[in-house]
Amino acid sequence: MNTINDLPSPFESAEDGGGMITFRLAKSREVVPEGHSEMWFRRNKEEKIRPEEGFYRVISFLTPEDVMRMGGYPTEAIIGLFEDQPGTDLINDFISVENFRPNPAFINFMHQVIGKYGPEDSGLRDAARRQREGWIYIIDLRTPDGPQGQVPPEDIVGAFEVKDGQLIKESYWANERHLAFSTNGLVQLPGSLHELLMQELRNLKFQPDRA
């Protein structure tokens, strides 16, 4: 599968409400607010990029307020983008899994957060004490049958090894088959992990000149 890294950078974007972001390449990454719920970006002080020039639509957990405070989108905060397909209108047509391109930077960042904070999650620690030995799997809460039902590979986020009722911190396994966006929606981390992911995303530093 192609990824967001196949595109040239830096990237620019514009928000169209509801956490769904339209996305456009640009020379600069300076935010130009226009209106209450939209943010457009410009190439320089004189030339503004307009939506009809051909935007990509991306997904991010960050709110427009987060982005304005940070001055732009850190690469790790972009979950992925929706690639233009023949006969589709990215602004008006329904998004689909088929034209979604994941961002490896976000995926790697998410797994780093889980590996760092997972052993401190009370739910995971309780499960480890009950299980005593083996592996504790982190299940994406979007999975249709729930964590106790039949879980497809794309809804298994990762796992920690358990020994003597304790999570082994260095044992975290990231499932390469997990999908950040699937037919069942966006990734939904369990317990405290989602809030910790949001905290770490908001702590990222926006780097305008980052390649």
Number of C-alpha atoms within 10 A of each C-alpha: 5 11 15 20 12 9 10 10 15 17 21 25 25 27 20 16 14 10 14 17 25 25 22 21 19 19 15 16 22 17 19 17 13 10 8 8 13 15 21 22 26 19 15 13 9 6 9 13 19 13 15 7 7 16 22 19 23 25 22 19 16 18 16 23 10 14 18 14 11 17 17 24 24 22 23 20 24 22 24 24 23 22 20 15 10 5 7 12 12 17 16 7 9 8 17 13 13 11 12 24 21 23 22 18 18 20 20 13 16 26 19 15 18 27 20 14 15 25 19 15 14 12 13 21 18 14 17 24 15 12 16 17 15 14 20 19 18 23 24 24 19 19 22 13 11 13 17 8 9 11 15 14 13 18 27 21 25 21 20 25 20 21 15 13 17 20 27 16 15 11 13 22 17 20 17 12 13 19 20 23 21 17 11 12 13 17 21 17 19 17 15 16 19 16 12 18 20 15 12 14 22 18 11 14 14 18 15 18 10 10 9
